[in-house]
Amino acid sequence: MDCVVRVRGPWARLEGPPEARAAAREALTAEVPGARHTRAYQSGRWDGTRCLVSASGAFPSGLAERVANAVGARVAFEDANTTLAPLGVALAGIELRPYQVAGADVAVERRRILVECPTGSGKTEIGAEVIRRVGAPALWLTHRADLARQTAERLRARLGAEIGRVGAGAADWRAVTVGMVPTLARRLKSRHAGTVAHLEAVRVLVLDEAHLGAADTWVAVAAACGSAAYRIGLSGTAPRRDPLTDLLLEGVCGPTLVAAETGALEAAGFLARPTVRLLEPPPASYPSYEEVREAVLPDWRRDPKRLARLGTRLFDEARRRGIVGNRDRTEAFAAAAARHALAGERVLVLCELRPHAAALEAAVRRRGVERTWCLTGEDKDREAALGRYRLLAGGGVLVATPWFREGMDVPEIDAGLLAGGSLSEIAVLQGFGRMLRPRPDKAEVLVYDALDGRDPGVRKDYLAQHALARLRVYRERGWAVERQPAGGWR
């Protein structure tokens, strides 16, 4: 078939015979998560799928390669302003590593790509190099104020230019701007004229933490950058999810390129090598799945089918009793943190919920560690606390909730504790990323986790299943695991 995929800005279109267009629609169609539980699907009125090809034949430009491969077409970029206008000769203050150069090479050549590189490997430098080569106007998207501030500082150092910021009270557009997605999405929704004009002028768009890029707000902001000829995603953790979410993410950023593997970076000394030490709270300290059900729905045995309508309430109860309110577990993590801190080391404790963070902080302090900070994401002095932690001479403990997981650079950490009991692979790898930042005297790092739950052989034991999932992540990456008990946890 004589076909061509024409790409311009956020959209692409296939030119070819009807059978090619039908094949493209099939390639860009996926089942909607949860569709099979809807009345429309069960009644036969809907097949449960969504197609990303519009009625006019347009589809997100990041999917151009997928469509071209599906129908044997060539890709023709028709973006305006593709002439490179480098900003300076080289990034200031560093020499790019080979995988960073290669990642930037591919990003500039293919124009729509998601560069996946392990957390701590210098993804910001890859994005900065793309901006340096392509030129301005450039927009760097992120989703939190602390990440926006940190990224603006790093880009200013690398590019040798003042960096604009939009969001968290700032509205300063410059040749290179760091913009917060929530703020930009709100302004787009209200049709803020200045925001619309600035977004339309962007030539190179960088989506940091791009695994979030399938969200409606990210999709809307990226689509508003109609002149952006280069659309680059950066992520340390872009695991495959459901097919539709993967299609939506690829539509914004393009296909995924793995620029470097964790093992190779550890071997080269670019990342510290972790050893995972498993704490073993008493199984009896965790609730049984029957106890969780009875707490949420006391008469569940009369009609167990009602449990399916409870949403996350069963897991929330299991976490409340087995993680947040589990004194034995909290004391085990606090003892490990205090032991390292009193030995003069700097310790990071990551958890999911503010009440859990408060309980961990109190338990660490009871063990005599006065220099303990708790950051929950709403702290007005979090930057000052993080600064004190970085300059700490001797031991101390920082307890933090998820706001800390993404993008924060703290090579000062000597030991880390994943106390949240998360199932999410993204959350686990982001947490490790905070701890694997190397420094001259740190080639290895000790990370604590826990063997949660009563019985890993019971599928209804949520916390035990989450612990098993985390162990699989560690083994897949070849990380050493200590104190692994016999039996079902092998």
C-alpha positions as CSV (number, residue, x, y, z in Angstrom):
1,M,0.0,0.0,0.0
2,D,1.3,3.5,-0.9
3,C,0.8,5.3,2.4
4,V,2.2,8.2,4.3
5,V,1.7,9.5,7.8
6,R,1.8,13.3,7.9
7,V,2.8,14.7,11.2
8,R,2.3,18.3,12.4
9,G,2.2,19.5,15.9
10,P,0.1,17.4,18.3
11,W,-1.7,15.6,15.4
12,A,-0.9,13.2,12.6
13,R,-3.0,11.8,9.7
14,L,-2.7,8.8,7.5
15,E,-3.0,9.1,3.7
16,G,-3.7,5.8,2.1
17,P,-6.4,3.4,0.8
18,P,-9.4,2.5,2.9
19,E,-7.9,-0.8,4.0
20,A,-4.8,1.0,5.4
21,R,-7.0,3.5,7.3
22,A,-9.0,0.6,8.7
23,A,-5.7,-1.1,9.9
24,A,-4.7,2.2,11.5
25,R,-7.9,2.4,13.4
26,E,-7.5,-1.2,14.6
27,A,-3.9,-0.4,15.8
28,L,-5.2,2.6,17.8
29,T,-8.1,0.9,19.4
30,A,-8.0,-0.5,23.0
31,E,-10.4,-1.6,25.7
32,V,-11.4,0.9,28.2
33,P,-10.4,-0.2,31.7
34,G,-13.4,-1.4,33.6
35,A,-15.6,-1.3,30.5
36,R,-16.8,-4.9,31.0
37,H,-18.5,-3.9,34.3
38,T,-20.7,-1.3,32.7
39,R,-24.3,-1.7,31.7
40,A,-23.6,-0.5,28.2
41,Y,-21.1,-3.3,27.7
42,Q,-23.1,-6.0,29.4
43,S,-26.2,-5.1,27.4
44,G,-24.3,-5.2,24.1
45,R,-24.7,-1.5,23.3
46,W,-21.0,-0.9,23.5
47,D,-18.0,-3.1,22.7
48,G,-16.0,-1.5,25.6
49,T,-13.2,0.0,23.4
50,R,-12.0,3.5,22.5
51,C,-10.3,4.4,19.2
52,L,-7.9,7.3,19.2
53,V,-8.5,8.1,15.5
54,S,-11.0,11.0,15.3
55,A,-13.9,11.3,12.9
56,S,-11.7,13.5,10.6
57,G,-9.0,10.8,10.6
58,A,-6.5,12.7,12.9
59,F,-4.7,10.9,15.8
60,P,-2.1,12.0,18.4
61,S,1.2,12.5,16.7
62,G,3.2,10.4,19.1
63,L,1.5,7.4,17.5
64,A,2.8,8.1,14.1
65,E,5.5,5.5,14.2
66,R,3.0,2.9,15.5
67,V,0.7,3.5,12.6
68,A,3.5,3.6,10.1
69,N,4.7,0.2,11.3
70,A,1.2,-1.2,11.2
71,V,0.5,-0.3,7.6
72,G,4.0,-0.1,6.1
73,A,3.9,3.7,5.7
74,R,6.6,6.3,5.8
75,V,6.4,9.2,8.2
76,A,6.6,12.8,6.9
77,F,7.2,15.5,9.5
78,E,5.6,18.8,8.4
79,D,6.2,20.8,11.5
80,A,7.3,24.4,11.0
81,N,10.3,25.8,12.8
82,T,12.4,22.6,12.7
83,T,15.7,24.4,12.0
84,L,18.0,23.8,14.9
85,A,19.2,27.0,16.7
86,P,21.5,25.8,19.5
87,L,21.7,27.7,22.8
88,G,25.4,27.9,23.4
89,V,28.2,25.4,22.7
90,A,27.7,22.8,25.4
91,L,25.9,22.4,28.8
92,A,27.8,24.2,31.5
93,G,29.3,22.4,34.5
94,I,29.2,18.8,33.3
95,E,30.4,16.4,30.6
96,L,27.5,14.4,29.4
97,R,27.7,10.6,29.8
98,P,27.5,8.4,26.7
99,Y,23.9,7.3,27.3
100,Q,22.8,10.9,27.9
101,V,24.3,12.0,24.5
102,A,22.7,9.0,22.8
103,G,19.3,9.8,24.4
104,A,19.5,13.4,23.2
105,D,20.6,12.3,19.7
106,V,17.5,10.0,19.3
107,A,15.2,12.6,20.8
108,V,16.3,15.3,18.3
109,E,16.2,12.9,15.4
110,R,12.8,11.3,16.1
111,R,11.2,14.4,17.5
112,R,8.5,12.5,19.5
113,I,10.0,10.0,22.0
114,L,9.7,9.1,25.6
115,V,13.3,8.6,27.0
116,E,13.3,6.1,29.9
117,C,16.3,6.3,32.1
118,P,16.6,5.1,35.7
119,T,15.9,7.5,38.5
120,G,19.1,9.2,39.5
121,S,20.8,8.8,36.1
122,G,20.5,12.5,35.0
123,K,17.3,12.7,32.9
124,T,17.3,16.5,33.4
125,E,20.6,16.7,31.6
126,I,19.1,14.8,28.6
127,G,16.2,17.2,28.4
128,A,18.5,20.2,28.9
129,E,20.7,19.0,26.0
130,V,17.7,18.6,23.7
131,I,16.6,22.2,24.5
132,R,20.2,23.4,24.0
133,R,20.3,21.8,20.6
134,V,16.9,22.7,19.3
135,G,16.6,26.2,20.7
136,A,13.8,28.3,22.1
137,P,11.0,28.8,22.9
138,A,11.0,25.8,25.1
139,L,8.6,24.6,27.8
140,W,9.4,22.1,30.5
141,L,6.3,20.5,32.1
142,T,6.1,19.3,35.6
143,H,3.3,18.9,38.2
144,R,4.6,20.1,41.5
145,A,6.0,23.4,42.8
146,D,9.1,21.9,44.5
147,L,10.0,20.1,41.3
148,A,9.5,23.3,39.3
149,R,11.8,25.2,41.5
150,Q,14.5,22.5,41.5
151,T,14.3,22.0,37.7
152,A,14.5,25.8,37.0
153,E,17.6,26.0,39.1
154,R,19.3,23.1,37.3
155,L,18.3,24.4,33.9
156,R,19.7,27.8,34.7
157,A,23.0,26.2,35.7
158,R,23.2,24.0,32.6
159,L,21.9,26.4,30.0
160,G,23.5,29.6,31.5
161,A,20.2,31.5,31.1
162,E,17.4,32.8,33.2
163,I,14.6,30.3,33.3
164,G,10.9,31.4,33.5
165,R,8.4,29.8,35.7
166,V,4.6,29.5,35.5
167,G,2.6,28.1,38.5
168,A,2.6,28.4,42.3
169,G,2.1,32.1,42.0
170,A,4.6,32.7,39.2
171,A,3.8,33.9,35.7
172,D,7.1,34.6,34.1
173,W,7.4,33.3,30.6
174,R,10.9,33.3,29.1
175,A,12.8,31.7,26.2
176,V,12.9,28.5,28.4
177,T,10.1,28.1,30.9
178,V,9.2,25.5,33.5
179,G,5.5,25.3,33.7
180,M,3.2,23.4,36.2
181,V,0.6,21.3,34.5
182,P,-2.3,22.1,36.9
183,T,-1.8,25.8,36.5
184,L,-1.5,25.7,32.7
185,A,-4.6,23.4,32.5
186,R,-6.7,25.7,34.5
187,R,-5.7,28.7,32.4
188,L,-6.4,26.8,29.2
189,K,-9.8,25.9,30.5
190,S,-10.6,29.6,31.2
191,R,-9.1,30.5,27.8
192,H,-6.5,32.8,29.3
193,A,-5.2,34.6,26.2
194,G,-1.6,35.0,27.3
195,T,-1.3,31.4,28.2
196,V,-2.8,30.2,25.0
197,A,-0.4,32.4,22.9
198,H,2.7,31.3,24.8
199,L,1.8,27.6,24.5
200,E,1.2,28.0,20.8
201,A,4.7,29.5,20.3
202,V,6.5,26.6,22.0
203,R,9.0,24.8,19.7
204,V,10.3,22.1,22.0
205,L,8.2,20.5,24.7
206,V,9.7,18.4,27.5
207,L,7.4,16.4,29.7
208,D,9.2,15.5,33.0
209,E,7.9,12.5,35.0
210,A,6.2,11.6,31.7
211,H,4.6,8.4,33.0
212,L,1.9,10.9,34.2
213,G,1.4,12.2,30.6
214,A,-1.8,10.1,29.9
215,A,-3.7,12.2,32.4
216,D,-6.3,14.6,30.8
217,T,-4.6,17.7,32.1
218,W,-1.2,16.7,30.6
219,V,-2.8,15.7,27.3
220,A,-4.7,19.1,27.1
221,V,-1.5,21.2,27.7
222,A,0.5,19.2,25.2
223,A,-2.2,19.5,22.6
224,A,-2.2,23.3,23.1
225,C,1.4,23.5,22.1
226,G,0.4,23.4,18.5
227,S,3.8,24.5,17.1
228,A,5.9,22.2,19.2
229,A,7.9,20.2,16.6
230,Y,9.9,18.3,19.3
231,R,7.9,16.5,22.0
232,I,10.1,14.7,24.5
233,G,9.0,12.7,27.5
234,L,11.4,11.9,30.4
235,S,10.8,9.2,32.9
236,G,12.7,6.9,35.2
237,T,9.7,4.6,35.6
238,A,7.3,4.1,32.7
239,P,6.0,0.5,33.3
240,R,3.4,-0.9,30.9
241,R,-0.1,-0.5,32.2
242,D,-3.4,-1.2,30.5
243,P,-3.3,-0.9,26.6
244,L,-5.4,2.3,26.4
245,T,-3.3,4.2,29.0
246,D,-0.2,3.1,27.1
247,L,-1.7,4.4,23.8
248,L,-2.6,7.7,25.4
249,L,0.8,8.2,26.8
250,E,2.5,7.3,23.5
251,G,0.2,9.7,21.8
252,V,1.6,12.6,23.8
253,C,5.3,11.7,23.9
254,G,5.9,9.0,21.3
255,P,7.3,5.5,21.6
256,T,9.6,4.6,24.6
257,L,13.3,4.6,24.2
258,V,15.2,2.9,27.1
259,A,18.4,5.0,27.2
260,A,20.1,3.0,30.0
261,E,19.5,0.1,32.3
262,T,19.9,0.3,36.1
263,G,22.4,-2.6,36.2
264,A,24.7,-1.0,33.7
265,L,24.7,2.3,35.5
266,E,25.4,0.6,38.8
267,A,28.3,-1.3,37.2
268,A,29.7,1.9,35.8
269,G,29.4,3.7,39.1
270,F,26.7,6.1,38.0
271,L,24.3,4.7,40.5
272,A,24.8,3.3,44.0
273,R,24.1,-0.5,44.2
274,P,21.3,-1.3,46.7
275,T,21.0,-4.1,49.1
276,V,17.4,-4.7,50.4
277,R,17.1,-5.7,54.0
278,L,13.7,-7.2,54.9
279,L,12.2,-6.4,58.3
280,E,9.9,-9.1,59.6
281,P,7.1,-7.8,61.9
282,P,5.1,-10.5,63.7
283,P,2.5,-11.9,61.2
284,A,-0.1,-11.7,64.1
285,S,0.4,-7.9,64.1
286,Y,-1.4,-7.8,60.7
287,P,-5.2,-8.2,60.3
288,S,-6.5,-11.3,58.6
289,Y,-8.6,-10.7,55.5
290,E,-11.7,-11.8,57.4
291,E,-11.1,-9.2,60.0
292,V,-10.7,-6.5,57.3
293,R,-14.0,-7.6,55.7
294,E,-15.8,-7.6,59.0
295,A,-14.5,-4.1,59.9
296,V,-15.9,-2.7,56.6
297,L,-19.0,-4.9,56.1
298,P,-19.8,-6.8,59.3
299,D,-22.4,-9.1,57.7
300,W,-20.4,-9.8,54.5
301,R,-20.8,-13.5,54.8
302,R,-24.6,-13.2,54.1
303,D,-23.9,-11.9,50.6
304,P,-20.1,-11.8,49.7
305,K,-20.9,-10.3,46.3
306,R,-21.5,-7.0,48.0
307,L,-17.7,-6.8,48.6
308,A,-17.2,-6.1,44.9
309,R,-19.0,-2.8,45.3
310,L,-16.7,-1.5,48.1
311,G,-14.1,0.0,45.9
312,T,-10.8,0.6,47.8
313,R,-12.4,0.5,51.2
314,L,-11.1,-3.0,52.0
315,F,-7.6,-2.1,51.1
316,D,-7.8,1.2,53.0
317,E,-8.8,-0.7,56.1
318,A,-6.1,-3.3,55.6
319,R,-3.5,-0.5,55.3
320,R,-5.0,1.5,58.2
321,R,-4.6,-1.5,60.6
322,G,-1.6,-3.3,59.1
323,I,0.6,-0.4,58.1
324,V,-0.4,2.9,59.7
325,G,-1.7,1.5,63.0
326,N,0.7,-1.5,63.3
327,R,2.8,-0.6,66.3
328,D,5.2,-3.6,65.9
329,R,5.9,-2.6,62.2
330,T,6.3,1.1,63.1
331,E,8.7,0.2,65.9
332,A,10.7,-2.1,63.6
333,F,11.2,0.7,61.0
334,A,11.9,3.3,63.7
335,A,14.5,1.0,65.3
336,A,16.4,0.6,62.0
337,A,16.3,4.3,61.2
338,A,17.5,5.3,64.7
339,R,20.3,2.7,64.6
340,H,21.7,4.3,61.5
341,A,21.1,7.9,62.6
342,L,22.8,7.4,66.0
343,A,25.8,5.9,64.1
344,G,26.2,9.2,62.3
345,E,24.3,8.4,59.1
346,R,21.6,10.3,57.2
347,V,18.4,8.3,56.8
348,L,15.4,8.8,54.5
349,V,12.1,7.1,55.5
350,L,9.4,7.1,52.8
351,C,5.7,6.4,53.5
352,E,2.4,7.1,51.9
353,L,0.1,8.8,54.4
354,R,0.6,11.8,56.8
355,P,-0.6,9.9,59.9
356,H,1.9,7.2,59.3
357,A,4.7,9.8,58.8
358,A,3.8,11.4,62.1
359,A,3.8,8.0,63.9
360,L,7.2,7.1,62.4
361,E,8.7,10.5,63.3
362,A,7.5,10.1,66.9
363,A,8.8,6.6,67.2
364,V,12.2,7.7,65.9
365,R,12.4,10.6,68.4
366,R,11.5,8.3,71.2
367,R,14.7,6.4,70.4
368,G,16.8,9.5,71.0
369,V,17.2,10.9,67.5
370,E,16.6,14.6,68.0
371,R,17.5,15.6,64.5
372,T,14.4,14.3,62.8
373,W,12.2,16.1,60.3
374,C,8.8,15.1,58.9
375,L,7.8,16.5,55.5
376,T,4.3,15.8,54.2
377,G,4.0,18.0,51.1
378,E,2.1,20.8,52.8
379,D,5.0,22.0,54.9
380,K,5.8,25.7,54.4
381,D,9.4,25.2,55.5
382,R,10.0,22.0,53.5
383,E,12.8,23.6,51.4
384,A,14.5,24.9,54.5
385,A,14.2,21.5,56.2
386,L,15.6,19.7,53.1
387,G,18.5,22.3,53.1
388,R,19.3,21.5,56.7
389,Y,19.2,17.8,56.0
390,R,21.6,18.2,53.1
391,L,24.1,20.2,55.2
392,L,23.7,17.9,58.2
393,A,27.0,17.0,59.9
394,G,26.4,13.6,61.6
395,G,23.2,11.5,61.7
396,G,19.6,12.5,61.2
397,V,16.3,11.2,59.9
398,L,14.0,12.7,57.2
399,V,10.5,11.2,57.1
400,A,8.6,12.1,53.9
401,T,5.3,11.3,52.1
402,P,5.0,10.9,48.3
403,W,5.7,14.4,47.3
404,F,9.4,13.6,47.9
405,R,9.6,10.6,45.6
406,E,9.8,12.3,42.2
407,G,12.7,14.4,41.0
408,M,14.3,15.3,44.3
409,D,18.1,14.9,44.3
410,V,19.6,13.9,47.7
411,P,22.8,12.0,47.3
412,E,23.5,12.7,51.0
413,I,21.3,9.7,52.0
414,D,23.2,6.9,53.6
415,A,20.3,4.5,54.3
416,G,16.7,4.4,53.2
417,L,13.5,2.8,54.4
418,L,10.4,2.1,52.3
419,A,7.9,2.1,55.0
420,G,4.7,2.7,53.0
421,G,4.0,-0.9,51.9
422,S,3.2,0.3,48.3
423,L,2.1,-2.0,45.5
424,S,2.9,0.5,42.8
425,E,6.1,-0.3,40.8
426,I,6.4,3.4,40.0
427,A,6.3,4.3,43.7
428,V,8.8,1.7,44.6
429,L,11.3,2.7,41.9
430,Q,10.8,6.4,42.6
431,G,11.5,5.7,46.2
432,F,14.7,3.8,45.4
433,G,15.7,6.6,43.1
434,R,16.0,9.0,46.0
435,M,18.5,6.5,47.6
436,L,20.6,5.5,44.7
437,R,22.2,8.9,44.0
438,P,25.9,8.3,44.2
439,R,28.6,10.4,45.8
440,P,32.4,9.8,46.0
441,D,32.2,7.8,49.3
442,K,28.9,6.0,48.5
443,A,29.0,3.0,46.0
444,E,26.4,1.0,47.9
445,V,23.2,1.8,49.9
446,L,21.1,-0.2,52.3
447,V,17.3,0.0,51.8
448,Y,14.8,-1.5,54.2
449,D,11.5,-3.0,53.4
450,A,9.1,-5.3,55.3
451,L,7.6,-8.7,54.8
452,D,4.0,-7.5,55.3
453,G,0.9,-9.5,55.9
454,R,-0.1,-12.7,57.6
455,D,0.2,-15.2,54.8
456,P,1.6,-14.7,51.3
457,G,-0.3,-17.8,50.2
458,V,-3.6,-16.1,50.7
459,R,-4.5,-13.9,47.7
460,K,-7.0,-11.9,49.7
461,D,-4.2,-10.8,52.0
462,Y,-3.5,-7.5,50.3
463,L,-0.5,-6.5,52.2
464,A,1.2,-9.8,51.7
465,Q,0.5,-9.7,48.0
466,H,2.0,-6.2,47.8
467,A,5.1,-7.4,49.6
468,L,5.5,-10.2,47.1
469,A,5.1,-7.7,44.2
470,R,7.9,-5.6,45.6
471,L,10.1,-8.6,46.0
472,R,9.6,-9.4,42.3
473,V,10.7,-5.9,41.4
474,Y,13.9,-6.3,43.4
475,R,14.7,-9.7,41.9
476,E,14.0,-8.5,38.4
477,R,16.7,-5.9,38.8
478,G,19.2,-8.3,40.4
479,W,19.3,-6.4,43.7
480,A,20.6,-8.4,46.8
481,V,17.9,-9.2,49.3
482,E,18.8,-10.1,52.9
483,R,17.0,-12.0,55.6
484,Q,14.7,-13.8,53.2
485,P,12.8,-16.4,55.2
486,A,12.0,-19.9,54.0
487,G,8.6,-21.1,52.8
488,G,6.1,-19.1,50.9
489,W,8.4,-16.0,50.7
490,R,11.0,-17.7,48.5
